[in-house]
Amino acid sequence: MIDSSPRCAVRTRGSSARRAVVAGIVVLLFLLLATLIVRGGRPNSRAAYDEQTYHLPTIRQFQHQWPHIDFSDYASATTPGYHLAIGMGGRALHAGPATLRWIGAAFTISLLATLAIAVGRRAGPGTTIVLCLPIVCSLYVLSSGVWLLPDNAGWWGVLGVLLIALRPRVDRWTYWLGGTAVLALVMVRQIDLWVAAPLCAAAWLGEASPRGAALIEPSRGGVRRLISMLLALVPALAALGYFFQLWHGMAPPQQQRLVGGGNPAAPATALAVIGGFGLFYAGYVWTGMTQNLGRTAGWAVAGAACGALVGVLPCTVYDEVAGRFSGVWNLARHLPYVYGRSPLLVALSIVGGAVVAIWLAALPVRDRIICAVGAVAFLVAQAAGHYAFQRYYEPLVLMAAAVTVVRVKESPVRWASLGPLLLAALLGAITAKTLF
């Protein structure tokens, strides 16, 4: 039977070695799937198109321009960190496209290993593998791991910053590691500046404490820590400022017409993804829900109300020009609309709001506040982009689920692992149908 224990009560001497072994298993699963896709997958997938149209030309451009690289304009809509790293690695090895892809896969390997080790600190080997399986099977994670896409490099940075924010202590490492990680992250994907918000929340709150709500009371120490965190974020802000001035916008000139304008339906899409996936993790919060139904119902109603507003206010009609297509939108387009709203998107957004609220209620107070700030910052940031693509949200939802469910205060029920296993099977089937 799969171990469903949410955390290890005692860390034995061999726990670090076990975590490394579990991380290795997760990485090997990815490498196995990636090899199958490389050998037998479709050569004309969306990821392959993006690689050939945007990212490989950018990598080649930087290689040819070395050492006098011109960042003023290139084919990718993201900041140049990923392409520069791949390009310089490929230049040193005189690598062709196939080798460049394996260099790029190092970011996916790092993402999965970091996730497995982080989850393994609080869960047994079986639970860790089960919680990592959905992200290993995700179409979008696998696509970015097989082809030259910067997505997983960005998600690795997001995961790293969130783990720094969730550390129980706030010390110099919080500032140095947090500031450095955010700088590296915005050099890969500029929209991911939102991760600075949970870092600032962590600095304001200080170290973990059993005092509950008293944690959010303003204090001189909180102000001092917040100022220190903001100072640590100055390099990241300066880097973004440099590119904004260089491009006269938030993307290289040839990409600005494709990414500008914002999309008010993006938060609803993100909540819809959370609503669809979150139900598979119900077993990890079930104990707390049933022990205090009144409190859980209150949180769920409040979250559902917020989800209803997010889902009802924007237009949610399938529209490729408006950036509302692919992923969950492919389901919505086959159903009727009501006053320019998709009942499916609205319903999933309501469920997503309730799921987020229930997850937050199950966490310790400090983790709850940090995660809540991060969730709001993420949704606001996504609304700034033009496209409401499921691939912009799915990896984070799966990572966040794995990281947070092992932090809940109550133990999971025995059947908890069945949910992520079923979700992994579903995502694996979607991946197989899409890529083969």
C-alpha positions in Angstrom: 0.0 0.0 0.0 1.2 3.5 -0.8 2.3 5.5 2.2 -0.1 8.4 2.7 1.6 9.9 5.7 1.8 13.7 5.2 5.1 14.1 7.0 7.9 12.3 8.7 7.7 12.7 12.4 11.4 12.0 12.9 14.2 12.6 10.4 16.6 9.7 10.5 20.2 9.8 9.5 19.4 8.3 6.1 16.5 10.6 5.3 18.6 12.8 3.0 19.8 9.8 1.1 16.2 8.5 0.7 15.1 11.9 -0.5 17.9 11.9 -3.1 16.8 8.4 -4.2 13.2 9.4 -4.5 14.2 12.5 -6.5 16.2 10.3 -8.8 13.2 8.1 -9.4 11.0 11.1 -10.3 13.7 12.3 -12.7 14.1 8.9 -14.2 10.4 8.8 -14.9 10.6 12.1 -16.7 13.7 10.9 -18.7 11.8 7.8 -19.7 8.8 9.7 -20.9 11.0 12.3 -22.7 12.9 9.5 -24.5 9.6 8.0 -25.7 8.4 11.3 -27.0 11.7 12.0 -28.8 11.7 8.7 -30.5 8.0 8.3 -31.3 6.3 11.6 -30.7 4.7 13.9 -33.3 7.3 16.3 -34.8 4.7 19.0 -35.4 3.3 19.6 -31.9 2.7 23.1 -30.5 5.9 22.9 -28.5 7.9 22.0 -31.5 6.4 24.9 -33.5 7.2 27.4 -30.7 10.8 26.0 -30.5 11.4 26.5 -34.2 9.6 29.8 -34.5 10.6 31.6 -31.4 13.2 30.0 -29.1 15.7 28.2 -31.3 16.1 31.3 -33.5 16.7 33.4 -30.4 19.3 30.9 -29.1 21.1 31.0 -32.5 21.0 34.7 -32.6 22.7 35.0 -29.3 25.3 32.4 -30.3 26.1 34.3 -33.5 26.3 37.7 -31.7 28.6 36.5 -28.9 30.3 38.3 -27.2 28.5 41.4 -28.3 24.9 40.3 -27.9 22.1 42.7 -28.8 19.1 42.3 -26.5 17.1 45.1 -28.1 15.0 42.7 -30.2 14.7 39.0 -30.8 12.0 36.4 -31.5 11.0 35.3 -28.0 8.6 37.3 -25.8 10.5 36.5 -22.6 13.6 38.0 -21.1 16.8 36.4 -22.5 18.2 34.4 -19.6 17.1 31.0 -20.7 18.2 31.5 -24.3 21.5 32.9 -23.3 22.2 30.0 -21.0 21.3 27.4 -23.6 23.1 29.3 -26.3 26.4 29.6 -24.4 26.2 26.0 -23.3 25.6 24.9 -26.8 28.4 27.1 -28.1 30.9 25.6 -25.6 29.9 22.1 -26.7 29.5 22.9 -30.5 26.0 21.4 -30.0 23.3 20.8 -32.6 19.6 21.2 -31.9 19.3 17.7 -30.4 22.0 18.3 -27.9 20.7 21.7 -27.2 17.4 20.1 -26.2 19.1 17.9 -23.7 20.9 20.9 -22.3 17.5 22.5 -21.9 16.2 19.4 -20.2 18.5 20.2 -17.3 16.1 22.8 -16.1 13.2 20.3 -16.0 15.4 17.8 -14.2 16.3 20.5 -11.7 12.6 21.5 -11.3 11.5 17.9 -10.6 14.4 17.1 -8.3 13.8 20.3 -6.3 10.1 19.5 -6.0 10.7 15.9 -4.9 13.3 16.9 -2.3 11.0 19.6 -0.9 8.0 17.3 -0.7 10.2 14.5 0.7 11.2 16.6 3.7 7.6 16.3 5.0 6.3 13.1 3.4 7.4 9.5 3.0 8.8 8.2 -0.3 5.5 6.8 -1.5 3.6 10.0 -1.0 6.4 12.0 -2.5 6.4 10.0 -5.7 2.6 10.1 -5.9 2.4 13.9 -5.5 5.1 14.4 -8.1 3.5 12.1 -10.7 0.9 14.6 -12.0 3.6 17.2 -12.9 5.8 14.5 -14.5 2.8 13.5 -16.7 1.7 17.1 -17.5 1.7 17.8 -21.2 3.1 21.3 -20.6 5.9 20.2 -18.3 6.9 17.4 -20.6 6.7 19.6 -23.7 9.0 22.2 -22.1 11.4 19.4 -21.0 11.6 17.8 -24.5 11.7 20.9 -26.7 13.5 24.2 -26.2 11.0 26.2 -24.2 11.8 28.4 -21.3 8.7 27.5 -19.2 10.3 24.9 -16.9 13.3 27.2 -16.2 10.8 29.8 -15.0 8.8 27.3 -13.0 12.0 26.1 -11.3 12.6 29.7 -10.2 9.1 30.1 -9.0 9.3 26.9 -6.9 12.6 28.0 -5.5 11.3 31.4 -4.4 8.2 29.9 -2.9 10.2 27.4 -0.9 12.4 30.3 0.4 9.3 32.2 1.4 7.9 29.2 3.3 11.1 28.6 5.3 10.1 28.9 9.0 13.0 31.4 9.6 13.6 34.9 8.2 17.3 35.6 8.2 20.0 36.8 5.9 19.6 33.8 3.7 16.0 34.8 3.1 17.2 38.1 1.7 20.2 36.9 -0.2 18.7 33.7 -1.6 15.3 35.4 -2.2 16.7 38.4 -4.0 19.1 36.3 -6.1 16.4 33.8 -7.1 14.0 36.6 -8.1 16.7 38.2 -10.2 17.5 35.0 -12.0 13.8 34.3 -12.4 12.9 37.7 -14.0 15.8 37.2 -16.4 14.0 34.1 -17.7 10.3 35.3 -17.5 9.5 38.9 -16.7 5.9 38.2 -15.7 7.1 36.1 -12.7 8.0 39.1 -10.7 4.8 38.3 -8.8 6.8 35.9 -6.6 8.3 38.9 -4.8 4.9 39.3 -3.1 5.1 36.1 -1.0 8.7 36.8 -0.1 7.7 40.2 1.2 4.8 38.6 3.1 7.3 36.2 4.7 9.6 39.0 5.7 6.8 41.0 7.2 5.5 38.0 9.2 8.9 36.9 10.5 9.6 33.5 11.9 6.9 30.8 12.4 5.0 31.3 15.7 2.0 29.6 17.4 0.4 33.0 18.1 -2.0 32.7 15.2 -3.6 35.9 14.1 -1.1 38.0 16.1 1.4 37.3 13.3 -0.1 39.9 11.1 0.0 42.7 13.6 2.4 45.5 12.4 5.6 45.7 14.3 8.9 47.6 14.1 10.6 44.3 13.4 8.2 43.5 10.5 8.8 46.9 8.9 12.6 46.4 9.2 12.5 43.0 7.7 10.2 44.2 4.9 12.6 47.0 4.0 15.5 44.6 3.9 13.5 42.3 1.6 12.6 45.2 -0.7 16.3 46.2 -0.8 17.2 42.6 -1.8 14.7 42.9 -4.7 16.3 46.0 -6.1 18.6 44.1 -8.6 15.6 42.3 -10.0 13.6 45.5 -10.4 16.6 47.2 -12.0 16.9 44.4 -14.5 13.3 44.7 -15.5 13.6 48.4 -15.7 16.6 48.0 -18.0 14.7 45.8 -20.4 11.5 47.9 -20.2 13.5 50.9 -21.3 15.4 49.0 -24.0 12.2 47.6 -25.5 9.9 50.5 -24.7 7.5 47.9 -23.4 7.4 44.6 -21.5 8.5 42.4 -24.4 10.9 42.8 -27.4 9.4 45.0 -30.1 8.6 42.2 -32.6 6.6 40.4 -29.8 4.7 43.4 -28.2 1.7 43.2 -30.5 1.2 39.5 -29.4 1.6 39.9 -25.7 0.2 43.3 -24.8 -3.2 44.5 -23.7 -4.0 42.3 -20.8 -6.7 39.6 -20.4 -9.3 39.9 -17.6 -10.4 36.3 -18.2 -6.9 35.0 -17.2 -7.7 34.8 -13.5 -10.9 32.9 -14.2 -9.0 30.5 -16.4 -6.4 29.9 -13.6 -9.2 29.3 -11.0 -10.9 26.9 -13.4 -7.7 24.9 -13.6 -7.4 24.9 -9.8 -11.1 23.9 -9.6 -10.6 21.0 -12.0 -7.4 19.7 -10.4 -8.0 20.6 -6.8 -10.7 18.0 -6.3 -8.1 15.2 -6.8 -6.3 16.3 -3.6 -9.4 16.3 -1.4 -8.1 13.4 0.7 -5.2 15.5 2.0 -7.6 18.0 3.6 -10.6 15.8 4.2 -9.8 15.2 7.9 -9.7 18.9 8.8 -12.8 19.5 6.7 -14.9 16.9 8.5 -13.7 17.8 12.0 -14.9 21.3 11.7 -17.6 21.5 9.0 -18.8 24.9 10.1 -15.4 26.6 9.7 -14.7 24.8 6.5 -18.1 25.8 5.0 -17.4 29.4 5.9 -14.0 29.4 4.1 -15.5 27.5 1.1 -18.4 29.9 0.7 -16.1 32.9 0.9 -13.7 31.4 -1.7 -16.6 30.4 -3.9 -18.0 33.9 -3.8 -14.6 35.4 -4.9 -14.4 32.7 -7.6 -17.9 33.7 -8.8 -16.9 37.3 -9.2 -13.7 36.4 -11.0 -15.6 34.1 -13.3 -18.7 36.2 -14.0 -17.2 39.7 -14.6 -15.1 39.1 -17.7 -16.3 37.8 -21.1 -15.4 34.1 -21.3 -16.4 33.3 -24.9 -13.9 31.2 -26.9 -12.0 33.7 -29.0 -8.5 33.2 -30.4 -8.0 36.8 -31.2 -8.7 37.7 -27.6 -6.3 35.1 -26.3 -9.0 32.7 -25.0 -8.3 29.3 -26.6 -6.5 26.0 -26.0 -6.7 23.9 -22.8 -9.9 24.3 -20.9 -11.2 26.7 -23.5 -11.5 23.8 -25.9 -14.1 22.3 -23.6 -15.9 25.6 -23.1 -16.3 26.2 -26.9 -18.6 23.2 -27.3 -21.0 24.4 -24.7 -23.6 27.2 -24.9 -22.8 30.7 -23.6 -25.0 32.8 -21.4 -24.6 36.6 -21.9 -21.1 36.2 -23.2 -20.1 33.9 -20.2 -19.2 30.3 -20.3 -21.1 28.3 -17.6 -18.3 25.8 -17.5 -15.6 28.5 -16.9 -17.8 30.2 -14.3 -18.6 26.9 -12.5 -15.0 25.8 -12.4 -13.9 29.3 -11.3 -16.3 29.0 -8.3 -15.0 25.6 -7.5 -11.5 26.9 -7.8 -12.1 29.7 -5.4 -13.6 27.2 -2.9 -10.7 24.9 -3.3 -8.1 27.6 -2.7 -10.0 28.7 0.4 -10.2 25.2 1.8 -6.5 24.6 1.1 -5.6 27.8 2.8 -7.8 27.0 5.8 -5.9 23.7 6.3 -2.5 25.4 6.5 -0.8 26.8 9.6 -1.4 30.6 9.9 1.9 31.8 8.6 1.9 29.4 5.6 -1.7 30.4 4.9 -0.9 34.1 4.7 2.2 33.6 2.5 0.3 31.3 0.1 -2.7 33.6 0.0 -0.6 36.6 -0.9 1.2 34.5 -3.5 -2.1 33.3 -5.0 -3.5 36.8 -5.3 -0.3 38.1 -6.8 -0.2 35.3 -9.3 -3.8 35.9 -10.5 -3.2 39.6 -10.9 0.0 39.1 -12.8 -1.7 36.7 -15.2 -4.3 39.3 -16.1 -1.5 41.5 -17.5 -0.8 39.0 -20.3 -2.7 38.7 -23.5 -3.2 35.0 -23.6 -5.2 33.0 -21.0 -3.5 29.7 -21.7 -3.9 26.7 -19.4 -0.2 26.0 -19.8 0.5 29.3 -18.0 -1.2 27.9 -14.9 -1.2 24.1 -14.8 2.4 23.5 -13.7 2.1 26.0 -10.8 -1.2 24.4 -9.6 0.4 21.0 -9.6 3.5 22.2 -7.8 1.6 24.2 -5.3 -0.7 21.2 -4.6 2.3 19.0 -3.9 4.1 21.5 -1.7 1.0 22.6 0.4 -0.9 19.4 1.0 2.1 18.0 3.0 2.0 21.1 5.2 -1.7 20.7 6.3 -2.2 20.4 10.0 -4.2 17.2 10.0 -3.2 13.8 8.6 -4.7 12.7 5.3 -7.2 9.9 4.9 -6.0 6.5 3.7 -7.4 7.0 0.2 -5.7 10.4 -0.3 -3.1 9.1 -2.7 -5.7 7.8 -5.1 -6.6 11.3 -6.2 -3.1 12.3 -7.5 -2.7 8.9 -9.1 -5.9 9.3 -11.0 -5.0 12.8 -12.0 -1.6 11.6 -13.2 -3.3 9.0 -15.3 -5.6 11.5 -16.8 -2.9 14.0 -17.6 -0.8 11.2 -19.0 -3.6 10.2 -21.3 -3.9 13.8 -22.5 -0.2 14.0 -23.1 -0.2 10.7 -25.0 -3.1 11.8 -27.2 -1.5 15.1 -27.9 2.1 14.1 -28.6 1.7 10.7 -30.2 
